[in-house]
């Protein structure tokens, strides 16, 4: 036992987090040691408060501290457009742009037979149930990965029966990126999704 | 306000730690979200417990959960050799080698006039007070930086008046390192500190 008990236990606490090993955990413990008691107490409380208060919106599945999230309960959002995303991370990303005024549906994962994640394991049926007359368009905003495209195709098929437009995010050149360094697949997608200017 | 309150506050908590910005903090919050309540509660408690229980050893200044640390209070340690280090981090590093059987003195910093850290701001006087007849050697184990060498020289001068041997760690090639990639200063030091084999 090189470290005092409380030191070791705090290190172990940090090591629950992704990418934090012995070295980083030790570094954070020293940082905690030099922080004011008040700051650390607040941090400690915020961990418990987060687990207590944060839950999934009963409508869209987004992380929120209310029964229904502020986006779903807002009167200023366009309820006719639902953007389907993998997780809350995506919702926050879209919200940061400040340009999307529709609402969301959080799947909470992607279909992945290899990882034994089937359509019934993610929030697809709740999406289908949400599609009523007010919904005009479903934008599928999933990662351009095998899992993302499988999930996208699956949803697309289910929505075929409904009177709703289905779209997906365009693939193409990332803004600020350099064509020289792009992978061939992205270039092919950028050609396929090309936008006619005249 | 893109994030729910409790989400933002937990992010802010993580951002108190060194090298953690918005991106990492957000990532850790998602990790907390997917951890079991029990694990997070324990982590939360360990933060408070650490601040409550961990203090500085009243003899050597090392982090401990007792009045006097286990190293200082052990009967199996050689009390005639004091190893002077900058911080507790160094003590743990030395203890991990399992090869040093003396005791330590933690300075809690290095003399650095630029940063307005003067000799009286670090635990030098308490070191001098510890030097009695039982102490035969003081090993100075500070970083080979300007601050480390300034502090080393300062301590050395004070100990000149005492009947005690003073040594410092040798400078030289790091084991497993490649001479090709060493800086010139280390090579000069490795020549200066060379060990005669015959």
Boltz contact constraints between the chains, C-beta under 6 A:
constraints:
  - contact:
      token1: [A, 2]
      token2: [B, 92]
      max_distance: 6.0
  - contact:
      token1: [A, 2]
      token2: [B, 95]
      max_distance: 6.0
  - contact:
      token1: [A, 4]
      token2: [B, 64]
      max_distance: 6.0
  - contact:
      token1: [A, 4]
      token2: [B, 65]
      max_distance: 6.0
  - contact:
      token1: [A, 6]
      token2: [B, 49]
      max_distance: 6.0
  - contact:
      token1: [A, 6]
      token2: [B, 50]
      max_distance: 6.0
  - contact:
      token1: [A, 6]
      token2: [B, 53]
      max_distance: 6.0
  - contact:
      token1: [A, 6]
      token2: [B, 54]
      max_distance: 6.0
  - contact:
      token1: [A, 6]
      token2: [B, 65]
      max_distance: 6.0
  - contact:
      token1: [A, 9]
      token2: [B, 46]
      max_distance: 6.0
  - contact:
      token1: [A, 10]
      token2: [B, 46]
      max_distance: 6.0
  - contact:
      token1: [A, 10]
      token2: [B, 50]
      max_distance: 6.0
  - contact:
      token1: [A, 13]
      token2: [B, 43]
      max_distance: 6.0
  - contact:
      token1: [A, 13]
      token2: [B, 46]
      max_distance: 6.0
  - contact:
      token1: [A, 16]
      token2: [B, 35]
      max_distance: 6.0
  - contact:
      token1: [A, 16]
      token2: [B, 39]
      max_distance: 6.0
  - contact:
      token1: [A, 17]
      token2: [B, 28]
      max_distance: 6.0
  - contact:
      token1: [A, 17]
      token2: [B, 31]
      max_distance: 6.0
  - contact:
      token1: [A, 18]
      token2: [B, 31]
      max_distance: 6.0
  - contact:
      token1: [A, 28]
      token2: [B, 17]
      max_distance: 6.0
  - contact:
      token1: [A, 31]
      token2: [B, 17]
      max_distance: 6.0
  - contact:
      token1: [A, 31]
      token2: [B, 18]
      max_distance: 6.0
  - contact:
      token1: [A, 35]
      token2: [B, 16]
      max_distance: 6.0
  - contact:
      token1: [A, 37]
      token2: [B, 51]
      max_distance: 6.0
  - contact:
      token1: [A, 39]
      token2: [B, 16]
      max_distance: 6.0
  - contact:
      token1: [A, 40]
      token2: [B, 47]
      max_distance: 6.0
  - contact:
      token1: [A, 40]
      token2: [B, 51]
      max_distance: 6.0
  - contact:
      token1: [A, 43]
      token2: [B, 13]
      max_distance: 6.0
  - contact:
      token1: [A, 44]
      token2: [B, 44]
      max_distance: 6.0
  - contact:
      token1: [A, 44]
      token2: [B, 47]
      max_distance: 6.0
  - contact:
      token1: [A, 44]
      token2: [B, 48]
      max_distance: 6.0
  - contact:
      token1: [A, 46]
      token2: [B, 9]
      max_distance: 6.0
  - contact:
      token1: [A, 46]
      token2: [B, 10]
      max_distance: 6.0
  - contact:
      token1: [A, 46]
      token2: [B, 13]
      max_distance: 6.0
  - contact:
      token1: [A, 47]
      token2: [B, 40]
      max_distance: 6.0
  - contact:
      token1: [A, 47]
      token2: [B, 44]
      max_distance: 6.0
  - contact:
      token1: [A, 48]
      token2: [B, 44]
      max_distance: 6.0
  - contact:
      token1: [A, 49]
      token2: [B, 6]
      max_distance: 6.0
  - contact:
      token1: [A, 50]
      token2: [B, 6]
      max_distance: 6.0
  - contact:
      token1: [A, 50]
      token2: [B, 10]
      max_distance: 6.0
  - contact:
      token1: [A, 51]
      token2: [B, 37]
      max_distance: 6.0
  - contact:
      token1: [A, 51]
      token2: [B, 40]
      max_distance: 6.0
  - contact:
      token1: [A, 53]
      token2: [B, 6]
      max_distance: 6.0
  - contact:
      token1: [A, 54]
      token2: [B, 6]
      max_distance: 6.0
  - contact:
      token1: [A, 64]
      token2: [B, 4]
      max_distance: 6.0
  - contact:
      token1: [A, 65]
      token2: [B, 4]
      max_distance: 6.0
  - contact:
      token1: [A, 65]
      token2: [B, 6]
      max_distance: 6.0
  - contact:
      token1: [A, 92]
      token2: [B, 2]
      max_distance: 6.0
  - contact:
      token1: [A, 95]
      token2: [B, 2]
      max_distance: 6.0
